[in-house]
């Protein structure tokens, strides 16, 4: 199975996350990508270089003003002097135009860059540095190259995407995600002529961004197993079982929230349910949002999935019998990140 690699994904260095106002070391580190590349190469995967793609699929997922903002916000931040006064070398939003603030009025585009950052970023955890855009755009190219491989006849391809993407919405970023790699891959598969695409998200957290992009669409199914946001976990506001789609998309979203502490048995029952729903959707291809942070050792979630659980997850996706584009999402325990990913990909291909 080919794995797509883009060197530029290493250039995003968030350095920190601002959590409850405290600057903490970030866990979405560049080393994640090299660990993934080395692990899949050691397992026998052929490493394929990502090729540049134009913005067509990207622009159909994300709003133009959002893309312009993300591409230019760091330079504007430097120009406004923030790295020296007050001494913040990363873009951190300052005020958020929540519905409670706007009270039904439209959100303007603020003049001040530190205020504008909050129009497009919905948390304080997702900082922008000098080469964040370069890396995020390269991750999209990796996902699109994996799509090309599958369209050309590969039964499965894996994109080593970093930064991850499933929390990025049409016009918003957050949760360590900037551009939605999985959503762009699904759109590209549709544009290749496939009628229906299913996205199966096995990251520990709900992919609120991906859900929101396709929430009213009948041509893309979104199914996710994740730690219950109602039990106090990110993204807190979304990912509940009653979210099933809207309008034409009614019934094409399936969320299976799991209690903290859930292990292989409950996890695999959830994945079986999602796979069955995906099968009845009759997709021509699957995009697997492959996060491995549901694993027992991962610091970012309380789920307790094992290597065998992730391998079986891959098998359940393979048993759908359609081509699969696997796009990397989360997974932050550097000692097991590689082996968990390899286990999933082995399930997907054997
Ligand atoms: Zn996650």
Boltz pocket constraint, residues with backbone or C-beta under 6 A from the ligand:
constraints:
  - pocket:
      binder: B
      contacts: [[A, 203], [A, 204], [A, 205], [A, 291], [A, 293], [A, 300], [A, 330], [A, 331]]
      max_distance: 6.0
